[in-house]
Every structure is written in structure tokens, then in C-alpha cells.
């Protein structure tokens, strides 16, 4: 049997279960594994598993499942370690619903917990899922039971009324960040949260507090298809794997510009310096680029949402903090005047680049403080 494994999120990797379960599945046939998502990719890299779990492409879990089906996989196994049973099962439902090819799909959820489970999302794999559940000492959960008991018969169905869209979130706890397509758009104030959008723009969070700045950055979206997460992007305390750059003579240095945390930060790993705009973008980018010995210059305004448990920064990094709302204004000015609207530039003198950047900031006239690493 050809088995395609979709590994989702950092927790299943950080816990050690991803590697363990991939090895376990080899008894059933030939196994190949892929992973989607930025923070999950970081976990795979830290665990030295990039030769076991393919992290070369950034895909949604449903896209990875469909790709395995196109490549002739007989079975797709979705591995996840949600922060709760409810969020895990809701996630599995979304992945199966969004997949276009609807492959034979088994979900292994929260394997290290007392409420860990195995879910056969297609009837044809129910017997095999039962066998896997018994061997792993996990509960076999029927999809109908998830829809009926956990989601009150409306698991993740999105409703629309008079042009207004509603999306109810599951498994949310009070005081958690709410991410939509990688951007923090609000904070939960209860465990019952519904996103409301009008003409594709989030206008209200029932059971939560909206973050206007985040909503502005997000812009218009398809609420029913958006990727929504709550809580920390990476919950575990980890020891980052760091690759030291090989010292070599350089005539030119590559400096990149990043203003959106949902972009593929890994494509910047060969840069010599990255300018980041926004507190969350700076935190996530600095944490990832630390592993490749790439310093950052972060343009922030102190409106930080703690999106990872720990954040690492490469020595030589600078954090330039402005008053609220100035980070986007300053970032736009730097992008226009210093980068000439491009995503990267080359310079023969990094220190001269930094002086030019600070000169642009000084010309704007906004007050700021600088923190160095």
C-alpha cells in the first residue's frame, strides 16, 4: 500500500510523535510524508527531519492530501496535535471538506493525550482505522459522532445572510489570539467565538475583541476558505537548530524586505539582512531566520501579540520601535525610497545601508527607540 502522510503543525513534530508514527505506518506499506505551514516547517528543521518529511513546498494540508491522491497514494494519513480534542477534530473536518479529490483519509489526533483519537473520514478505511486505533491505544471516533456531539450538528458550516458571512470557531479558550491567514485580527474574550464579515472584510468578532490594525492588513478575504487558528503558533519550548554560515569574501550583500508574516519566510534564508515591518512579522521572521544566522531590522510599534512561546533573534539585529500605528507608515517609506518598491536589493556596505535607513526614519520625524541584539 502507498501511504501519504500529511503532517500538520509544530506540536506533532515537537512531541516526537510525527517521527514515531511515520515509522509505525511503514508496517502497512510504503510511506511518504509532507508538511505544510511555516511554524511546522521550523519544527521539522529543528528536529532534523527534513529528509523524512518533505518541507520543500508550502501547501495547505488539503492541498497536500490532494497531491498524494494525484500521485497514486492508496491512503492519506493526517497527523495533528491540536490544543484540544475539539480543535483537532474541527481541523480534520476542514481538511477533508476542502480536499477536492476526497482521498481515503485517516486522522491521527493528539496521540500523546488521554483523549487522543483516530478518525476515518471515509467509510472505506473504517476497518483499518480501527486496527490502527487499537495498536496505538487511541479511541476510534466516527465522523458522525464529531458532527453530532462535538459540533452540535453544525461542525464548521459557514452561514451567510444578506451578504454577511458568519464563521463559528471551535475549541477556543478565553484570551487567545485569533489568526486569519497568518495575521492576528483579534483576541477571544470567551470560549464561544464567531467571526463576522461583510463584503469580505471582518467587521465583528462575537465573543472576542477585534484588532482593527490586523483587519486592515488582512484586507478582503473569503471567510469560509480562510485559514483560521487560535492560541500560540508554536506551544513547545524548543532548542532551535542553528546552521552557521560559511565565512566567505563578499563584494555585495543581499538585503530583503518583509511586511507580511504569512509570506514564505524560508525563501529569505540566503539573505544577509532582512527588514521586517510589524511586531508579529518581526517576531516570527526573527525566530525563523535565527536558525540561518540572518539578522533582522524590525520596524515595530509595540503592539505585539505573543504568537510563539519563545522568540529568538540573531546577533546584530535591531528593533526600531515607534508609537502606535507608525510601523506601517515608516515601512512603506523605507520600501519606496530605499528598496525602490522591490523585495530585495544588493549593497556593498551593510553599515551604509543601515545609516540610509535611519536617515529616512529621521526625515519622517516620528520618535523611536532602538534595541540591539
Order of alpha helices (4+ residues) and beta strands (2+ residues): beta-alpha-alpha-beta-alpha-beta-alpha-beta-alpha-beta-beta-alpha-beta-beta-beta-beta-beta-beta-beta-beta-alpha-beta-beta-beta-alpha-beta-beta-alpha-beta-alpha-beta
